[in-house]
Amino acid sequence: MKAVSKAFVLAGGIGTRLRPFTYELPKPMLLVKGRPILEYNIRNLIEHGAKEIVLGVSYKKEFIKNYFGTRFCGAKIRYSVEKTPLGTAGALKKAERYFKSTFFICNGDEIKDVDYTAMLKLHKRKHALGVLALKKLRDTEQFGVVELVGNKIVRFVEKPRAGETMSKIVSAGAYVLEPEVLKLIPKRRKFSLERDVFPRLAFEGKLYGCQAVGQWFPTDTAERYERAIKNTRFYKRWFNA
């Protein structure tokens, strides 16, 4: 199986629900166990073979650039800068020139331990256009929920209303994608992976899911951020080595 060497990380969010913390720092640079949230995601990608990582940045981007520079833990770091918010898909489209073969992508403002290698194996076996990292939760209202037949995602519902779906399996913000997916995204327009791209791929039968996530802590509210600080454990394999 051919390894994946490139990755894109969404790191441009403002983090309005985490103010006042994010008045001075971009959300991906908030600390958990003394390290920026974004560093967890970068180290996770490097662990699974990423050698070139493109960071989609915008709000207070200088903090991210000053910390990670152009090389970090042996990986080349590049930056794709949004001057105006383009959404998750629009930000990826802006960095399109870097991705000519299968690549990893993730949200850079969550604490998560993802087995990208397992996702890639499924991706290749199914000849998929995309594979999403999945996690089973009790409360799914604030996440993208998937309905599965085997490993195939037959429906993707972003932040469903009560009763809209019975599934308790959600997208954990990490993906394996083919560059063909980028053709579905218009240039210089605000566009969403979760609302515009994934539902279409699911409808066309080209999207799969892999329950390949260990610990996962969204950090979009003060309560969730506190939970991540208190409960994150997997960092020890990197930071205590």
SULPEDA-V645672 format. One record per residue. RES is the residue in one letter. OMEGA is omega as a letter, one per 40 degrees, with the letter a starting at -180 (none if undefined). Layout:
res:RES omega:OMEGA
res:RES omega:OMEGA
This chain:
res:M omega:a
res:K omega:a
res:A omega:i
res:V omega:a
res:S omega:a
res:K omega:a
res:A omega:i
res:F omega:i
res:V omega:i
res:L omega:a
res:A omega:a
res:G omega:a
res:G omega:a
res:I omega:i
res:G omega:a
res:T omega:a
res:R omega:i
res:L omega:i
res:R omega:e
res:P omega:a
res:F omega:a
res:T omega:i
res:Y omega:a
res:E omega:a
res:L omega:i
res:P omega:a
res:K omega:a
res:P omega:a
res:M omega:i
res:L omega:a
res:L omega:i
res:V omega:a
res:K omega:i
res:G omega:a
res:R omega:i
res:P omega:i
res:I omega:a
res:L omega:a
res:E omega:i
res:Y omega:a
res:N omega:i
res:I omega:i
res:R omega:i
res:N omega:i
res:L omega:i
res:I omega:i
res:E omega:a
res:H omega:i
res:G omega:a
res:A omega:i
res:K omega:i
res:E omega:a
res:I omega:i
res:V omega:i
res:L omega:i
res:G omega:a
res:V omega:i
res:S omega:a
res:Y omega:i
res:K omega:a
res:K omega:a
res:E omega:i
res:F omega:i
res:I omega:a
res:K omega:a
res:N omega:a
res:Y omega:a
res:F omega:i
res:G omega:a
res:T omega:i
res:R omega:i
res:F omega:a
res:C omega:i
res:G omega:a
res:A omega:i
res:K omega:i
res:I omega:i
res:R omega:a
res:Y omega:i
res:S omega:a
res:V omega:i
res:E omega:i
res:K omega:i
res:T omega:a
res:P omega:a
res:L omega:a
res:G omega:a
res:T omega:i
res:A omega:i
res:G omega:i
res:A omega:i
res:L omega:i
res:K omega:a
res:K omega:a
res:A omega:a
res:E omega:a
res:R omega:a
res:Y omega:a
res:F omega:a
res:K omega:i
res:S omega:a
res:T omega:a
res:F omega:i
res:F omega:i
res:I omega:i
res:C omega:i
res:N omega:a
res:G omega:a
res:D omega:i
res:E omega:i
res:I omega:a
res:K omega:a
res:D omega:a
res:V omega:i
res:D omega:a
res:Y omega:i
res:T omega:i
res:A omega:i
res:M omega:a
res:L omega:i
res:K omega:i
res:L omega:a
res:H omega:a
res:K omega:a
res:R omega:a
res:K omega:a
res:H omega:a
res:A omega:i
res:L omega:i
res:G omega:i
res:V omega:a
res:L omega:i
res:A omega:a
res:L omega:i
res:K omega:i
res:K omega:a
res:L omega:i
res:R omega:a
res:D omega:a
res:T omega:a
res:E omega:a
res:Q omega:a
res:F omega:i
res:G omega:a
res:V omega:i
res:V omega:i
res:E omega:a
res:L omega:i
res:V omega:a
res:G omega:i
res:N omega:a
res:K omega:i
res:I omega:a
res:V omega:i
res:R omega:i
res:F omega:a
res:V omega:i
res:E omega:i
res:K omega:a
res:P omega:i
res:R omega:i
res:A omega:i
res:G omega:a
res:E omega:i
res:T omega:i
res:M omega:a
res:S omega:i
res:K omega:a
res:I omega:a
res:V omega:i
res:S omega:a
res:A omega:i
res:G omega:i
res:A omega:a
res:Y omega:i
res:V omega:a
res:L omega:i
res:E omega:i
res:P omega:i
res:E omega:i
res:V omega:a
res:L omega:i
res:K omega:a
res:L omega:a
res:I omega:i
res:P omega:i
res:K omega:i
res:R omega:i
res:R omega:i
res:K omega:a
res:F omega:a
res:S omega:i
res:L omega:a
res:E omega:a
res:R omega:a
res:D omega:a
res:V omega:a
res:F omega:i
res:P omega:i
res:R omega:i
res:L omega:i
res:A omega:i
res:F omega:a
res:E omega:i
res:G omega:a
res:K omega:a
res:L omega:a
res:Y omega:a
res:G omega:a
res:C omega:i
res:Q omega:a
res:A omega:a
res:V omega:i
res:G omega:i
res:Q omega:i
res:W omega:a
res:F omega:i
res:P omega:a
res:T omega:a
res:D omega:i
res:T omega:i
res:A omega:i
res:E omega:a
res:R omega:i
res:Y omega:i
res:E omega:i
res:R omega:i
res:A omega:i
res:I omega:a
res:K omega:a
res:N omega:a
res:T omega:a
res:R omega:a
res:F omega:a
res:Y omega:a
res:K omega:a
res:R omega:i
res:W omega:a
res:F omega:i
res:N omega:a
res:A omega:none
